[in-house]
Amino acid sequence: MGHPTLLTDPVAFQTAMLEWYRAHRRRLPWREEPSLYRTVVSEFMLQQTQVKTMLPYFARWLEALPDFAALAAADESRVVKLWEGLGYYTRARNLHKLARALVAMPAIPHDREAWLALPGVGPYASAAITSISFGTPAAVVDGNVVRILARLTADGTAFRDTTTAGKAFTPLADSLLNLAAPGDHNQAMMELGATVCTRHNPLCTVCPVRRFCAGARSGEPEAFPRLAAKRIEAVTTLRAWCVRPSAGEGSAQAELLLHRTATSARRLAGQHELPSAEHLGFAPAELAAAGPLLATRKRGITRFAFTEPIHALPARLLPRPLPAGLVWVPISELETVLLSGPHRRWVRELLAASPAPDA
């Protein structure tokens, strides 16, 4: 694996990357006002999330929880609520645990191995955090870096997935690391993959390291890396929209029926969703027949493609007593409860359409 020019002249490659990054990098808040805390929060938020999506969340987070001490002292419910909309909530809980672990330490470690032992910190995050914050010589290898290295070398190996490819390219990434500026080098690689060496339609004409790239010379840079196609599984989940007048004495406030996942659950712990047919104890056909179709929403999560029809459900058709996990939430209090990002959007859309309560 490898192109001779790249491997025999790594200094020229490192220099080109560093000069390009320092001249063209995006002005992001954790770069313009760097700190260990800002680097850690940004790295956790950027797992599974694009920069443009996470920027407002980052600003809100820093305003509410400006340092490790504030984060460590916060209740988990507040931490998760601030994360609402970013998804993959395990990241928020691990970031919370990480802050508590760090403030309990006599000194914050600078070496990669110590960070690997901390909550939520894997090989990529440990390399990114320690190289950027402490100048530790550790190369990052994520999907962006895999794509760059596969194209630079025109490596035609068929990999099962990005993780497998990352392990194969780690020795090359290590050999190319600029030991004089490991943090900037790593950020340069990530920046190049995000803005120039993109998955589709890479901007080869403005690439600072094009002269090293065997993939560009091949005329088919998008052919690299060669990853096995993901098998997508289609799943249909029927959801219920059930609104009723408040049961409180003298109150005309409406309430929405939601399902709350147990706080001990591995996924979606403590989150609210529109209830599914399964939550209600209905067969999908029973829920579909109970009321009109109000909307159909689609989304992808990992290898699953979800289709979620939302049907109106009159409150009088609900089972008595309500199955475990189902709760009535006053519509005026919806902003205070934890809703998954897609479900919050759907609830807002349906409330704007104002389906009339039907008891």
C-alpha positions as CSV (number, residue, x, y, z in Angstrom):
1,M,0.0,0.0,0.0
2,G,1.3,3.4,-0.8
3,H,2.7,5.8,-3.4
4,P,6.5,6.3,-3.4
5,T,6.4,10.1,-3.5
6,L,4.1,10.2,-0.5
7,L,6.1,7.8,1.6
8,T,9.6,9.0,0.5
9,D,8.9,12.7,1.1
10,P,6.5,12.9,4.1
11,V,8.0,16.3,5.1
12,A,6.7,17.9,1.9
13,F,3.3,16.4,2.5
14,Q,3.2,17.6,6.1
15,T,4.3,21.1,5.1
16,A,1.7,21.3,2.3
17,M,-1.1,20.2,4.7
18,L,0.0,22.6,7.5
19,E,0.3,25.6,5.2
20,W,-3.1,24.9,3.7
21,Y,-4.8,24.4,7.0
22,R,-3.5,27.5,8.6
23,A,-4.6,29.6,5.6
24,H,-7.9,28.0,4.8
25,R,-9.3,26.4,7.9
26,R,-12.9,27.1,9.0
27,R,-13.1,29.6,11.8
28,L,-14.8,27.4,14.4
29,P,-15.3,28.4,18.0
30,W,-13.2,25.7,19.6
31,R,-10.3,26.7,17.2
32,E,-10.6,30.4,17.7
33,E,-10.7,30.2,21.5
34,P,-9.1,26.9,22.2
35,S,-9.2,25.1,25.5
36,L,-9.2,21.5,26.6
37,Y,-12.9,21.7,27.6
38,R,-14.0,23.2,24.2
39,T,-12.0,20.6,22.3
40,V,-13.5,17.7,24.3
41,V,-17.1,19.0,23.9
42,S,-16.6,19.6,20.2
43,E,-15.2,16.1,19.7
44,F,-18.1,14.5,21.5
45,M,-20.7,16.5,19.6
46,L,-19.1,15.9,16.2
47,Q,-19.4,12.1,16.6
48,Q,-22.2,11.3,14.2
49,T,-23.1,15.0,13.7
50,Q,-22.0,17.5,11.0
51,V,-20.4,20.8,12.0
52,K,-23.2,23.0,10.7
53,T,-25.8,21.0,12.7
54,M,-23.9,21.1,16.0
55,L,-22.7,24.7,16.1
56,P,-25.8,26.2,17.7
57,Y,-25.8,23.3,20.2
58,F,-22.2,24.0,21.0
59,A,-22.9,27.7,21.7
60,R,-25.9,26.8,23.9
61,W,-23.9,24.2,25.8
62,L,-21.0,26.5,26.5
63,E,-23.3,29.2,27.8
64,A,-25.0,26.8,30.2
65,L,-22.0,24.7,31.1
66,P,-18.8,26.7,30.6
67,D,-16.3,24.2,32.0
68,F,-15.7,20.7,33.4
69,A,-16.7,21.8,36.9
70,A,-20.1,23.1,35.8
71,L,-20.7,20.0,33.7
72,A,-19.7,17.7,36.5
73,A,-22.0,19.5,39.0
74,A,-25.0,19.4,36.6
75,D,-27.9,16.9,36.9
76,E,-28.0,14.3,34.2
77,S,-31.5,15.4,33.2
78,R,-30.2,18.9,32.5
79,V,-27.2,17.6,30.5
80,V,-29.4,15.4,28.4
81,K,-32.0,18.2,27.8
82,L,-29.2,20.5,26.6
83,W,-28.2,17.7,24.2
84,E,-31.7,17.3,22.9
85,G,-31.8,17.2,19.1
86,L,-28.2,16.0,18.6
87,G,-29.3,12.3,19.0
88,Y,-27.1,9.4,20.2
89,Y,-27.6,10.5,23.8
90,T,-25.0,8.1,25.1
91,R,-22.5,10.7,24.0
92,A,-24.0,13.3,26.4
93,R,-24.1,10.8,29.3
94,N,-20.5,9.8,28.7
95,L,-19.4,13.4,28.4
96,H,-21.1,14.0,31.8
97,K,-19.3,11.0,33.3
98,L,-16.0,12.1,31.8
99,A,-16.3,15.6,33.4
100,R,-16.9,14.0,36.8
101,A,-13.9,11.7,36.3
102,L,-11.6,14.6,35.3
103,V,-12.6,16.9,38.2
104,A,-12.0,14.1,40.7
105,M,-8.4,13.6,39.4
106,P,-5.4,15.3,41.0
107,A,-4.2,16.3,37.6
108,I,-5.6,15.9,34.0
109,P,-3.6,13.3,32.1
110,H,-1.8,14.3,28.9
111,D,-1.1,10.8,27.5
112,R,-3.4,9.0,25.0
113,E,-3.5,5.8,27.0
114,A,-4.9,7.5,30.1
115,W,-7.6,9.2,28.0
116,L,-8.6,5.9,26.5
117,A,-9.6,4.6,29.9
118,L,-12.0,7.5,30.4
119,P,-15.8,7.3,29.7
120,G,-16.8,7.7,26.1
121,V,-13.2,8.1,24.8
122,G,-12.2,5.8,22.0
123,P,-9.1,5.6,19.8
124,Y,-10.1,8.5,17.6
125,A,-11.2,10.9,20.4
126,S,-8.1,10.1,22.5
127,A,-5.8,11.0,19.6
128,A,-7.7,14.1,18.7
129,I,-8.0,15.5,22.2
130,T,-4.5,14.8,23.3
131,S,-2.8,15.9,20.1
132,I,-4.8,19.2,19.9
133,S,-4.7,20.0,23.6
134,F,-1.3,18.7,24.6
135,G,0.7,18.2,21.4
136,T,0.8,14.4,22.0
137,P,2.1,12.5,18.9
138,A,-1.1,10.6,18.1
139,A,-2.6,10.4,14.6
140,V,-6.3,10.5,14.2
141,V,-8.0,8.0,11.9
142,D,-11.6,8.5,11.2
143,G,-13.7,8.3,8.0
144,N,-12.3,11.5,6.6
145,V,-8.7,10.3,7.1
146,V,-9.4,6.9,5.7
147,R,-10.8,8.5,2.6
148,I,-7.8,10.7,2.1
149,L,-5.3,8.0,2.7
150,A,-7.1,5.5,0.4
151,R,-7.1,8.1,-2.4
152,L,-3.6,9.2,-1.9
153,T,-2.4,5.6,-2.3
154,A,-5.2,4.4,-4.6
155,D,-5.5,1.4,-2.3
156,G,-7.9,-1.0,-4.0
157,T,-8.4,-3.2,-0.9
158,A,-12.0,-4.1,-0.3
159,F,-12.8,-3.3,3.3
160,R,-15.8,-4.5,5.3
161,D,-16.4,-1.1,6.8
162,T,-14.7,2.2,7.8
163,T,-13.5,0.7,11.2
164,T,-11.7,-2.1,9.4
165,A,-10.2,0.3,6.9
166,G,-9.1,2.6,9.7
167,K,-7.1,-0.2,11.4
168,A,-5.4,-0.9,8.1
169,F,-4.5,2.7,7.5
170,T,-3.3,3.5,11.0
171,P,0.4,2.7,10.3
172,L,0.4,5.0,7.3
173,A,-1.4,7.8,9.3
174,D,1.3,7.4,12.0
175,S,4.1,7.6,9.5
176,L,2.7,10.8,8.1
177,L,2.1,12.6,11.4
178,N,3.8,15.9,11.7
179,L,5.5,15.5,15.1
180,A,6.2,19.2,15.4
181,A,2.5,20.1,15.1
182,P,0.4,16.9,15.7
183,G,-2.7,18.8,16.6
184,D,-2.8,21.1,13.6
185,H,-1.8,18.2,11.4
186,N,-4.7,16.1,12.6
187,Q,-7.1,19.0,12.2
188,A,-5.8,19.6,8.7
189,M,-6.5,16.0,7.8
190,M,-10.0,16.2,9.2
191,E,-10.6,19.6,7.5
192,L,-9.4,18.3,4.2
193,G,-11.8,15.4,4.3
194,A,-14.7,17.5,5.3
195,T,-14.2,20.4,2.8
196,V,-12.1,19.2,-0.1
197,C,-11.6,15.4,-0.3
198,T,-15.3,14.8,0.1
199,R,-17.1,11.5,-0.4
200,H,-18.7,12.7,-3.6
201,N,-17.4,15.2,-6.1
202,P,-14.0,15.9,-4.4
203,L,-12.5,19.2,-5.2
204,C,-9.2,17.8,-6.6
205,T,-8.3,21.0,-8.4
206,V,-7.8,22.9,-5.2
207,C,-6.4,20.1,-3.1
208,P,-3.1,21.1,-1.4
209,V,-1.7,17.6,-1.7
210,R,-2.9,16.6,-5.2
211,R,0.6,16.1,-6.4
212,F,0.9,13.2,-4.0
213,C,-2.4,11.6,-4.9
214,A,-2.5,8.4,-6.9
215,G,-6.3,8.4,-6.8
216,A,-6.5,11.8,-8.5
217,R,-4.0,10.6,-11.2
218,S,-6.2,7.6,-11.8
219,G,-9.1,9.9,-12.8
220,E,-11.4,8.0,-10.4
221,P,-10.7,9.3,-6.9
222,E,-14.3,8.5,-5.8
223,A,-13.5,4.8,-6.4
224,F,-11.5,4.9,-3.1
225,P,-11.9,3.7,-0.4
226,R,-13.6,0.5,-1.4
227,L,-16.1,-0.3,1.3
228,A,-18.8,-3.0,1.3
229,A,-22.2,-1.5,0.7
230,K,-24.4,-1.3,3.9
231,R,-27.4,-3.5,4.0
232,I,-30.3,-1.3,4.8
233,E,-33.3,-2.9,6.6
234,A,-36.7,-1.3,6.1
235,V,-38.9,-1.0,9.2
236,T,-42.4,0.4,9.5
237,T,-43.6,1.6,12.9
238,L,-47.1,3.0,13.3
239,R,-47.4,5.9,15.8
240,A,-50.5,7.3,17.5
241,W,-51.5,11.0,17.9
242,C,-53.8,11.1,20.9
243,V,-54.8,14.5,22.4
244,R,-57.4,14.9,25.2
245,P,-58.6,17.8,27.4
246,S,-56.8,17.9,30.7
247,A,-58.1,15.6,33.4
248,G,-57.2,18.3,36.0
249,E,-60.1,19.9,37.8
250,G,-61.1,23.2,36.3
251,S,-58.5,23.0,33.6
252,A,-59.2,23.3,29.9
253,Q,-55.6,22.6,28.9
254,A,-55.0,19.8,26.4
255,E,-52.7,16.9,27.0
256,L,-50.7,14.7,24.5
257,L,-50.1,11.0,25.1
258,L,-46.5,10.1,24.9
259,H,-44.4,7.0,25.7
260,R,-41.5,7.5,28.1
261,T,-38.6,5.0,27.8
262,A,-37.3,3.8,31.2
263,T,-34.2,5.5,32.5
264,S,-32.5,2.1,32.8
265,A,-32.9,1.4,29.1
266,R,-29.8,1.0,26.9
267,R,-31.3,3.2,24.1
268,L,-33.4,6.3,24.4
269,A,-33.3,6.3,28.2
270,G,-35.7,8.8,29.7
271,Q,-36.8,10.0,26.3
272,H,-40.4,10.6,25.2
273,E,-41.9,9.6,21.8
274,L,-45.2,9.4,20.2
275,P,-46.5,5.9,21.2
276,S,-46.2,3.1,18.8
277,A,-48.9,0.4,18.2
278,E,-46.7,-1.9,20.3
279,H,-46.5,0.5,23.2
280,L,-50.4,0.7,23.2
281,G,-50.8,-3.1,22.9
282,F,-52.5,-2.7,19.5
283,A,-51.8,-4.6,16.3
284,P,-50.6,-2.2,13.6
285,A,-53.8,-2.8,11.7
286,E,-55.9,-1.9,14.8
287,L,-54.1,1.5,15.2
288,A,-54.4,2.2,11.4
289,A,-58.2,1.6,11.6
290,A,-58.7,3.7,14.8
291,G,-58.3,7.0,13.1
292,P,-57.2,8.9,10.0
293,L,-53.6,9.0,8.8
294,L,-52.2,12.5,9.8
295,A,-48.7,12.2,8.5
296,T,-46.0,9.8,7.4
297,R,-42.4,10.5,8.4
298,K,-39.2,8.7,7.3
299,R,-35.8,8.7,8.8
300,G,-32.6,6.6,8.8
301,I,-30.8,5.3,11.9
302,T,-27.6,3.3,11.3
303,R,-28.6,0.4,9.0
304,F,-32.4,0.9,9.4
305,A,-34.7,2.9,7.2
306,F,-37.8,3.7,9.3
307,T,-41.2,4.6,7.9
308,E,-43.5,6.0,10.6
309,P,-47.2,6.6,9.7
310,I,-48.9,8.7,12.4
311,H,-52.6,8.0,13.0
312,A,-55.1,10.0,15.1
313,L,-56.3,7.9,18.0
314,P,-59.4,8.9,20.0
315,A,-58.7,8.8,23.7
316,R,-61.8,6.7,24.3
317,L,-60.2,3.8,22.4
318,L,-57.2,3.6,24.8
319,P,-56.8,0.5,26.9
320,R,-57.6,0.8,30.6
321,P,-55.4,1.0,32.5
322,L,-52.7,2.6,30.3
323,P,-49.8,0.3,29.6
324,A,-46.5,1.0,31.4
325,G,-44.5,3.9,30.0
326,L,-47.5,5.8,28.6
327,V,-47.9,9.3,30.1
328,W,-50.1,12.3,29.5
329,V,-48.1,15.5,29.1
330,P,-49.8,18.9,29.1
331,I,-49.1,20.5,25.7
332,S,-47.9,23.7,27.5
333,E,-45.2,21.6,29.1
334,L,-43.9,19.8,26.0
335,E,-40.8,22.0,25.8
336,T,-39.7,20.9,29.3
337,V,-39.7,17.2,28.6
338,L,-37.0,15.2,26.7
339,L,-38.2,14.4,23.2
340,S,-36.1,12.8,20.5
341,G,-35.2,15.3,17.8
342,P,-37.5,13.8,15.0
343,H,-40.4,13.4,17.4
344,R,-40.2,17.0,18.6
345,R,-40.4,18.2,15.0
346,W,-43.3,15.9,14.3
347,V,-45.2,17.1,17.4
348,R,-44.6,20.7,16.5
349,E,-45.9,20.1,13.0
350,L,-49.0,18.3,14.1
351,L,-49.8,20.8,16.8
352,A,-49.5,23.5,14.1
353,A,-52.1,21.5,12.1
354,S,-54.2,21.4,15.3
355,P,-56.0,18.0,15.1
356,A,-59.0,18.5,17.3
357,P,-59.1,16.4,20.5
358,D,-61.5,13.5,20.2
359,A,-62.2,11.9,23.5
